[in-house]
Amino acid sequence: MSDMGIVQDLRQSAANGRAIVAFDFDGTLTIRDSFTEFLRWRAGPGAWALGLVKLAPALAAYAKDRDRGRIKAASVREFLHGMDRQTLEAEAAAFAQEVWPRFMRPDALEVWNAWGERGAHRVIVTASPTTTVAPFARKLGADALLGTEFVFDVDDRITGGFVGPNCRGEEKVRRLKSAYGDDMTLTAAYGDTSGDTDMLAMAQQPGFRVFRQKP
């Protein structure tokens, strides 16, 4: 099954009466932003440095408007534009396999696994693209994955756009309610930035920056 299929299966997975527990991904389950690291890993040092130079206007605009969705789209256009879905999925899987041992927080994995042992429905809610997070979600045994979605053209190649808003802040709450219903109960949630506070506010057990360990 391709990562596209995995993302779709995770998105459609129902809680079926189980306690729903939401985890942010970047900085919560991981030690740093996974999408930036993926782009850097894929580009290599030279192309990464050159790409950052080309992104200077977008970075300057971000310093003023703090629009994370806009700078993310600019990064996708610079580093991934025109890539076909199958190649992206394969490279995302290779990246996850390579960085996992030095990337995942041990204390976060312990809590993740503990909720799994209790039979909870564990959902990753992330601002990163679902296509690049899917290999991690699959290895974690996540029940669902909600995140930012790439736009692919008719030839299944990346355009540089996203389907809907960047999945952070209020958008995380909207995605959860869209998946599980407006009257859903969120048993617990974990996050590490202001982009997670809306999601944490709806949880019975909110955990903000509770994971500190590094591999």
C-alpha positions as CSV (number, residue, x, y, z in Angstrom):
1,M,0.0,0.0,0.0
2,S,1.3,3.5,-0.8
3,D,1.6,6.2,1.8
4,M,-1.4,7.9,0.0
5,G,-3.5,4.9,0.9
6,I,-2.1,4.9,4.5
7,V,-3.0,8.6,4.9
8,Q,-6.5,7.9,3.6
9,D,-7.0,4.9,5.9
10,L,-5.8,6.9,8.9
11,R,-8.0,9.8,8.1
12,Q,-11.1,7.6,7.8
13,S,-10.4,5.6,11.0
14,A,-13.2,5.9,13.5
15,A,-12.8,6.0,17.2
16,N,-15.7,3.5,17.8
17,G,-16.3,4.6,21.3
18,R,-12.6,4.5,22.4
19,A,-11.0,7.4,24.3
20,I,-9.6,9.9,21.7
21,V,-6.0,11.1,22.4
22,A,-4.4,13.7,20.1
23,F,-0.7,14.3,19.7
24,D,1.0,17.1,17.9
25,F,3.9,15.7,15.9
26,D,6.8,18.2,15.5
27,G,8.5,19.1,18.7
28,T,6.1,16.9,20.7
29,L,6.8,13.3,19.4
30,T,9.9,14.5,17.7
31,I,12.8,16.7,18.8
32,R,12.4,19.2,16.0
33,D,10.3,20.2,12.9
34,S,10.1,17.1,10.6
35,F,9.2,18.9,7.4
36,T,12.1,21.3,7.5
37,E,14.4,18.4,8.3
38,F,12.9,16.4,5.4
39,L,13.5,19.2,2.9
40,R,17.1,19.7,4.2
41,W,17.8,15.9,4.0
42,R,16.4,15.6,0.5
43,A,18.1,18.7,-0.9
44,G,21.6,18.1,0.5
45,P,23.8,20.9,1.9
46,G,24.5,22.8,-1.4
47,A,20.9,22.8,-2.8
48,W,19.6,23.6,0.7
49,A,21.8,26.7,1.1
50,L,20.9,27.9,-2.5
51,G,17.2,27.3,-1.8
52,L,17.3,29.4,1.3
53,V,18.9,32.2,-0.6
54,K,16.1,32.0,-3.2
55,L,13.6,32.0,-0.3
56,A,15.0,35.2,1.2
57,P,12.0,37.4,0.1
58,A,9.5,34.9,1.5
59,L,11.5,34.7,4.7
60,A,11.5,38.5,5.0
61,A,7.7,38.5,4.4
62,Y,7.3,35.9,7.1
63,A,9.2,38.0,9.6
64,K,6.5,40.6,9.1
65,D,3.3,38.7,8.8
66,R,4.2,35.4,10.6
67,D,2.1,33.5,8.1
68,R,3.4,30.0,8.5
69,G,1.2,28.6,5.8
70,R,2.6,31.1,3.2
71,I,6.2,30.4,4.1
72,K,5.5,26.6,4.0
73,A,4.0,26.9,0.6
74,A,7.0,28.9,-0.7
75,S,9.3,26.2,0.7
76,V,7.3,23.5,-1.1
77,R,7.5,25.4,-4.4
78,E,11.3,25.8,-4.0
79,F,12.2,22.3,-2.9
80,L,9.4,20.0,-4.1
81,H,7.6,21.6,-7.0
82,G,6.8,19.1,-9.8
83,M,7.7,16.0,-7.8
84,D,5.4,13.1,-8.4
85,R,3.5,11.6,-5.5
86,Q,5.1,8.1,-5.7
87,T,8.6,9.5,-5.5
88,L,7.7,11.8,-2.6
89,E,6.2,8.9,-0.7
90,A,9.2,6.7,-1.2
91,E,11.6,9.5,-0.1
92,A,9.5,10.3,2.9
93,A,9.6,6.6,3.9
94,A,13.4,6.5,3.5
95,F,13.7,9.7,5.6
96,A,11.6,8.4,8.4
97,Q,13.5,5.1,8.5
98,E,16.9,7.0,8.6
99,V,16.1,9.6,11.2
100,W,13.8,7.7,13.6
101,P,16.5,6.6,16.1
102,R,17.7,10.2,16.6
103,F,14.5,12.0,16.1
104,M,11.8,10.6,18.4
105,R,11.4,11.7,22.0
106,P,11.7,8.6,24.3
107,D,9.3,10.1,27.0
108,A,6.7,11.0,24.3
109,L,6.9,7.4,22.9
110,E,6.4,6.0,26.3
111,V,3.2,8.0,26.8
112,W,2.1,7.2,23.3
113,N,2.5,3.5,23.9
114,A,0.8,3.7,27.3
115,W,-2.3,5.2,25.7
116,G,-2.2,2.4,23.2
117,E,-2.0,-0.2,25.9
118,R,-5.1,1.4,27.4
119,G,-7.0,1.0,24.1
120,A,-7.1,4.7,23.2
121,H,-7.7,5.9,19.7
122,R,-4.5,7.8,19.0
123,V,-4.5,10.6,16.4
124,I,-1.6,12.7,15.2
125,V,-2.7,16.3,14.5
126,T,0.1,18.2,12.7
127,A,0.8,21.2,10.7
128,S,3.3,19.2,8.6
129,P,2.1,17.6,5.4
130,T,0.4,14.3,5.9
131,T,2.4,12.7,3.1
132,T,5.7,13.2,4.9
133,V,4.4,12.3,8.3
134,A,2.6,9.2,7.2
135,P,5.6,6.9,7.4
136,F,6.1,7.9,11.1
137,A,2.4,7.5,11.8
138,R,2.5,4.0,10.3
139,K,5.5,3.0,12.4
140,L,3.8,4.4,15.5
141,G,0.6,2.5,14.9
142,A,-1.4,5.7,14.8
143,D,-5.2,5.2,14.4
144,A,-5.5,8.5,12.5
145,L,-3.5,11.3,10.9
146,L,-4.8,14.8,10.4
147,G,-2.5,17.4,8.9
148,T,-1.8,19.8,6.1
149,E,-2.5,18.3,2.6
150,F,-0.5,18.9,-0.5
151,V,-2.2,19.8,-3.8
152,F,-1.3,17.5,-6.6
153,D,-2.0,18.3,-10.3
154,V,-3.7,16.0,-12.8
155,D,-0.3,14.3,-13.4
156,D,-0.1,13.6,-9.6
157,R,2.7,16.1,-9.2
158,I,3.1,18.7,-6.4
159,T,2.0,22.2,-7.3
160,G,3.2,24.1,-4.2
161,G,-0.3,24.7,-2.9
162,F,-2.2,23.1,0.0
163,V,-5.7,21.8,0.4
164,G,-7.3,24.2,2.9
165,P,-5.6,26.1,5.7
166,N,-2.3,25.2,7.5
167,C,-3.3,22.7,10.2
168,R,-2.5,24.7,13.3
169,G,-4.3,26.7,15.9
170,E,-8.1,26.7,15.4
171,E,-7.7,24.5,12.3
172,K,-6.6,21.6,14.5
173,V,-9.8,21.8,16.4
174,R,-11.8,22.1,13.2
175,R,-10.1,19.0,11.8
176,L,-10.7,17.0,14.9
177,K,-14.4,17.9,15.0
178,S,-14.7,17.2,11.3
179,A,-13.3,13.8,11.9
180,Y,-15.1,12.8,15.1
181,G,-18.1,15.2,15.3
182,D,-18.8,18.5,16.9
183,D,-19.8,16.8,20.2
184,M,-16.6,14.8,20.4
185,T,-14.8,14.3,23.7
186,L,-11.0,14.7,23.6
187,T,-9.6,12.7,26.5
188,A,-6.1,14.0,26.3
189,A,-3.9,16.1,24.0
190,Y,-0.2,16.9,23.8
191,G,1.5,19.8,22.1
192,D,4.4,22.2,22.4
193,T,3.6,25.5,20.7
194,S,1.0,28.2,20.4
195,G,-0.3,26.3,17.4
196,D,-1.5,23.6,19.8
197,T,-3.2,25.6,22.5
198,D,-6.6,25.5,20.9
199,M,-6.5,21.8,20.7
200,L,-5.2,21.5,24.3
201,A,-8.0,23.7,25.5
202,M,-10.6,21.2,24.4
203,A,-8.9,18.2,26.1
204,Q,-9.8,16.8,29.5
205,Q,-6.1,16.2,30.1
206,P,-4.0,18.8,28.3
207,G,-0.2,18.3,28.2
208,F,1.8,21.4,27.1
209,R,5.6,20.8,26.7
210,V,5.5,17.8,29.0
211,F,8.0,15.9,26.8
212,R,11.7,16.9,27.2
213,Q,13.8,13.8,26.5
214,K,16.1,13.5,23.5
215,P,17.3,10.2,22.1
